[in-house]
Amino acid sequence: MNEPGCIDYDFHVDAQDDCTFVFYENWTSQADLDAHMDMPHLVPLQGQTDRLLAEPISIRHLRMIRSHKAA
């Protein structure tokens, strides 16, 4: 993803439910993530989630305790 502060971005689908998706993103800072969420292309979607999705969006903020990447 070519957005300031985006380290990486992975898109997953649940192995048991093809209608459940997970976006796993790493950002350099909360400010960069906030700026991403305010991007013009996301604003229309945010206003229609009740109509488009079966369940509300659930966002979990995680803290990495160990990286799998080689040093």
N, C-alpha and C positions, 0 to 999 in steps of 0.2 A: 504494500500500500504506500503510495507516495504522498504521505501527509506528514507535516512536521510533528515529531514526537512519537510516531508509530514505529515501534521496534519490529513487531511482526503481528500477523493476523491469520487465524486459522478458522475455517468454517467446517462444522461437523453436523452430521445427522445421527439421531439416536438409532442404534442398531436394532432396536425392537419397535420403533415407531417412526416411520418416515415423515411424520408431520411435526416432529420435535427437532429443533435446530439449536445448535450452540455456536456462538461466535466467541472464540478465545483470542483476546487481544492483549498485547503488552505495550504499554505506553511509558514514556520517560517520566511523565509527571501527571498529576491530577489535572493541572491546568491544560495540558495538551489534550487529554481525554475530554474535558469540558468543551474545549474549542471544537473538537471533532463532533460532539453531540449537538453543537449549535450550527453545524454546516447547513447551508441552504437546502441541499438535497435530502437531508434527514427531517427537516421541520415538517413537511407535509405528511410524512409517515407517522411522526409522533402524534399528530392530531387525529389519526384514524385507526390507531391500534385496537380500540374497542370493536370497531367494525370489521377489521381484517384478521384479527387473531382470536383463537378460541380461549386463550388465557392471557392474563397480563404479562408483560415482559418482566422477567426477573433478572436483575443485575447483581452479581456478586463481585465484590472487590476482594481480590486474593493477594497474599503476600508470599512471594517465592522464598522458600527456605533453602533450596539447593537447585542449582542449574545442572541440566544434563549435558550442556555444551562443554566441549573440551576447552581447557584453559590454554 
